[in-house]
Amino acid sequence: MHIVDGALAPEVLIGGGVLAVAGLGLGLRKLPIDKIPATGVLSATFFVASLIHVPVGPSSVHLIMSGLAGLVLGWTAFPALFVGLLLQAIFFGFGGLTVLGVNTVNIAFPAVIAGFVFRSMVARSNSAGAAIWGGLAGASSIALTTLFVAISLMLSGDAFIPAAKLVFFAHIPVMIVEGLISAAAVYLIVKVKPELLMPADQTSEFTLATSTAGAKQASEVNNG
């Protein structure tokens, strides 16, 4: 998923950087204090899961767990995944600093889309159904990321078209594995802490609504 330095055209790098800054700003604005621990955990999960790279042309194959990040964090997946990408570029040379914006958009935006599409389905389902939708979110996030990577490469020149096709087919096993892991993670979350699946920008409203409902019930009991 990491595109390396020197592979992309300058206009693609600039466009990716602008979109990444916009996503980071929106994600930070929608990050409540009570979601910071989950954001840190998922950023670390992405960092560790994507340490094992298999080079594929100008990109690489690895797990990223972006679908789960999108389900739990919403737009806050942008800063969470950006931090992981930045640390990998600095400490391990994965990707690079010039392509940091493009890599962030290619990984974080599909996570946001997957979260937007599948979160309501997860919320309306029992634990088994939620696991299925969570697995689809994980797999579809990888599929979208490979599409974004392919577009980034193709916009940089016709010479990258064969590599763009290879990136998609090489990630089919990753989609399956990522889907299974995401399904297991969502199943556990629904059983243990379902409020984690509220998007970051709605957590405060969820907490307020819960507190208000609890206060109303207590008042009715006392008056009764």
Secondary structure, 3 states (H helix, E strand, C coil): CCCCCCCCCHHHHHHHHHHHHHHHHHHHHCCCHHHHHHHHHHHHHHHHHCCCCEEECCEEECCCCHHHHHHHHHHHHHHHHHHHHHHHHHHCCCCCCCCHHHHHHHHHHHHHHHHHHHHHHHHHCCHHHHHHHHHHHHHHHHHHHHHHHHHHHHCCCHHHHHHHHHHHHHCHHHHHHHHHHHHHHHHHHHHHCHHHHCCHHHHHHHHHHHHHHHHHHHHHHHHC
